[in-house]
Amino acid sequence: MVELPGGTFRMGCEDFYPEERPVREVSVDAFAIDPHPVTVAEFRRFVEETGHVTWAERAPDPADYPDADPALLVPGSLVFRKTRGPVSLDDYRAWWVWVPGADWRHPEGPASSVDKRDRHPVTHVAYADAAAYAEWAGKSLPTEAEWEYAARGGLDGATYTWGEEFAPQGRMMANTWQGEFPWQNLLLDRYERTSPVGTYPPNGYGLFDMAGNVWEWTVDPYTHARPNGGAPCCGPRDARDPEERFPRQVIKGGSHLCAPSYCLRYRPAARQGEPVDSTTSHIGFRCVVR
């Protein structure tokens, strides 16, 4: 883990999305943080030692989803699927698909596997799965302030974790979407899905993947109501839970699906509220020790 001193920084941003405002001074105590998101290999060790069964691997309780199609009340998870061409960005159902049998071992569905992805971030983990791993490891999930402080890498107020220019001298600094979302990915960063941790340069604190690759869970509840009442751009409402009976937690960092044309959230100030029962192909986590 990387040891960080306590400090005060400017949290938030005035220039992008309403939920990031206002900018305010926040102080955090010293803590240590994982240098990269928890990987498939690390999560596998946890499962082998504890027998943990993730949320995506369990059949949902019908009482939690009284209005759901019974065909959806099976173990599974939400998987991103690129569209064949341009579509309206108003309906996430064009690119998010509920896939029975998708889970952390089968990230694109039952026919897929994590073979040769040991160094990729684990995905399809609900908030409870991330918290269980953290407890097993003798760690905790970060607060939103701790996460953002770490992500900034000492660049107080910078737009990105590495500075102000998105791709300095043409170099891709994070695993994000290049092209027109959700149908055209130019793969300028070489990765269509997740990438091995540490593929891109670390920030000023020596931390990898604090932007892009996968969103990351934090312990903070999400309390900022979206002005238009719509669903978050990258974290769709669960297909089984149209009325959102589950509380939301803050996730940070953006993912490989974030694109300037749709979701410019691969920035330290960016934040989103994710229902605690969500499991998707673009959310993971990392841990801290205080």
Residue pairs with C-beta under 8 A, 6 or more apart in sequence:
1 32
1 33
1 34
1 35
1 288
1 289
2 32
2 33
2 34
2 35
2 150
2 205
2 206
2 207
3 30
3 32
4 30
4 31
4 32
4 33
4 149
4 150
4 205
5 30
6 27
6 28
6 29
6 30
6 31
7 27
7 28
7 149
8 25
8 26
8 27
9 25
9 26
9 28
9 148
9 149
9 152
9 156
10 23
10 24
10 25
10 26
10 156
10 157
11 23
11 24
11 25
11 26
11 145
11 148
11 149
11 269
12 20
12 21
12 22
12 23
12 24
12 269
13 20
13 21
13 23
13 159
13 267
13 269
13 270
14 20
14 21
14 22
14 23
15 159
16 264
16 267
16 269
16 270
17 265
17 270
18 224
18 226
18 227
19 224
19 226
19 271
19 272
19 273
20 269
20 270
20 271
23 157
26 145
26 149
28 143
28 145
28 146
28 149
29 290
31 142
31 146
31 288
31 289
31 290
32 288
32 289
33 142
33 146
33 150
33 207
33 286
33 287
33 288
34 139
34 286
34 287
34 288
35 198
35 202
35 206
35 207
35 208
36 121
36 197
36 198
36 207
36 208
36 209
36 286
37 121
37 122
37 197
37 209
37 213
37 214
37 216
37 284
37 285
37 286
38 121
38 122
38 130
38 133
38 284
38 285
38 286
38 287
39 118
39 119
39 120
39 121
39 122
39 197
40 104
40 114
40 117
40 118
40 119
40 120
40 121
40 122
41 118
41 119
42 122
43 104
43 122
43 125
43 133
44 118
46 52
46 132
46 133
46 136
46 137
47 54
49 136
50 132
50 136
52 129
52 132
52 133
52 136
54 103
54 104
54 124
54 125
54 126
54 129
54 279
55 125
55 126
55 128
55 129
55 277
55 279
56 75
56 76
56 77
56 102
56 103
56 104
56 124
56 125
56 126
56 279
57 75
57 103
58 75
59 73
59 74
59 75
60 68
60 72
60 73
60 74
60 240
62 68
62 70
62 73
64 241
64 245
64 246
64 277
65 72
65 73
65 240
65 241
65 245
67 242
67 243
68 239
68 240
68 241
69 240
72 98
72 239
72 240
73 240
74 100
75 100
75 101
75 103
76 98
76 99
76 100
76 101
76 102
76 103
77 98
77 99
77 102
77 103
77 124
77 279
77 280
77 281
78 96
78 97
78 98
78 99
78 102
78 236
78 238
78 239
78 278
78 279
78 280
78 281
79 96
79 97
79 98
79 99
79 102
79 107
79 108
79 109
79 280
79 281
80 95
80 96
80 97
80 182
80 257
80 280
80 281
80 282
81 95
81 96
81 97
82 95
82 182
82 183
82 185
82 192
83 94
83 95
83 182
83 183
84 183
85 183
86 180
86 183
87 94
87 95
87 182
87 183
88 94
89 181
89 182
89 262
92 231
92 233
92 236
93 236
93 239
94 182
95 182
96 236
96 239
96 280
98 239
98 240
99 108
99 109
100 110
101 109
101 110
102 108
102 109
102 110
102 112
102 124
102 281
103 124
103 279
104 114
104 122
104 123
104 124
104 125
105 113
105 114
106 112
106 113
106 114
107 114
107 117
107 123
107 124
107 193
107 194
107 281
108 281
114 120
117 194
117 196
119 196
119 197
119 198
120 194
120 195
120 196
120 197
121 194
121 197
121 209
121 213
121 214
121 284
122 284
123 194
123 214
123 280
123 281
123 282
123 283
123 284
124 279
124 280
124 281
124 283
125 133
125 217
125 279
125 283
125 284
125 285
126 276
126 277
126 278
126 279
127 217
127 249
127 274
127 276
127 277
127 278
128 276
129 279
130 141
130 217
130 284
130 285
131 141
131 217
131 219
133 285
133 287
134 140
134 141
134 285
134 287
137 287
138 289
139 287
139 288
139 289
140 219
140 287
140 288
140 289
140 290
141 217
141 218
141 219
141 285
141 287
141 288
142 150
142 216
142 218
142 219
142 286
142 287
142 288
143 218
143 219
143 220
144 218
144 220
144 250
144 252
144 271
145 220
146 218
146 288
147 216
147 218
147 252
147 253
148 252
148 268
148 269
150 205
150 207
150 210
151 161
151 203
151 207
151 210
151 211
151 252
151 253
151 268
152 158
152 161
152 203
152 204
152 268
153 161
153 162
153 202
153 203
153 204
153 205
153 207
153 210
154 204
154 205
155 161
155 162
155 163
155 203
155 204
158 164
158 268
159 267
160 166
160 173
160 174
160 211
160 266
160 267
160 268
161 173
161 174
161 203
161 210
161 211
161 267
161 268
162 168
162 173
162 201
162 203
162 211
166 173
167 173
172 178
172 188
172 189
172 200
173 200
173 201
173 211
174 189
174 200
174 209
174 211
174 212
174 213
174 254
174 266
175 189
175 191
175 194
175 195
175 199
175 200
175 209
175 212
175 213
175 255
175 256
176 189
176 211
176 212
176 254
176 255
176 256
176 258
176 259
176 266
177 185
177 256
177 257
177 258
177 259
177 262
178 185
178 186
178 187
178 188
178 189
178 259
179 185
179 186
179 259
180 259
180 261
181 257
181 259
181 261
181 262
181 263
182 257
182 262
185 192
189 195
189 200
191 199
191 256
192 256
193 256
193 281
194 213
194 214
194 256
194 282
195 213
195 256
197 208
197 209
197 213
198 208
198 209
199 208
199 209
200 208
200 209
200 212
202 208
203 210
209 253
210 253
210 268
211 253
211 254
211 266
211 267
211 268
212 253
212 254
212 255
212 256
212 258
212 266
213 253
213 255
213 256
213 284
214 253
214 255
214 256
214 282
214 283
214 284
215 234
215 235
215 251
215 252
215 253
215 254
215 255
215 272
215 274
215 282
215 283
215 284
216 251
216 252
216 253
216 283
216 284
216 285
216 286
217 249
217 251
217 274
217 283
217 284
217 285
218 249
218 250
218 251
218 252
219 249
220 249
220 250
221 247
221 248
221 249
221 250
222 247
222 248
222 249
222 250
222 271
222 272
222 273
222 274
224 271
224 273
226 232
226 273
231 237
232 272
232 273
232 274
233 262
233 263
233 265
233 272
234 254
234 255
234 257
234 258
234 263
234 265
234 272
234 282
235 251
235 272
235 273
235 274
235 275
235 278
235 280
235 283
236 280
237 244
237 275
238 244
238 246
238 275
238 277
238 278
241 275
241 277
244 275
246 275
246 276
246 277
247 275
247 276
248 273
248 274
248 275
248 276
249 273
249 274
249 276
250 271
250 272
250 273
250 274
251 271
251 272
251 273
251 274
251 283
252 268
252 270
252 271
252 272
253 265
253 266
253 268
253 270
254 263
254 265
254 266
254 267
254 270
255 266
255 282
255 283
256 282
257 263
257 282
258 264
258 265
258 266
264 270
265 271
265 272
274 283
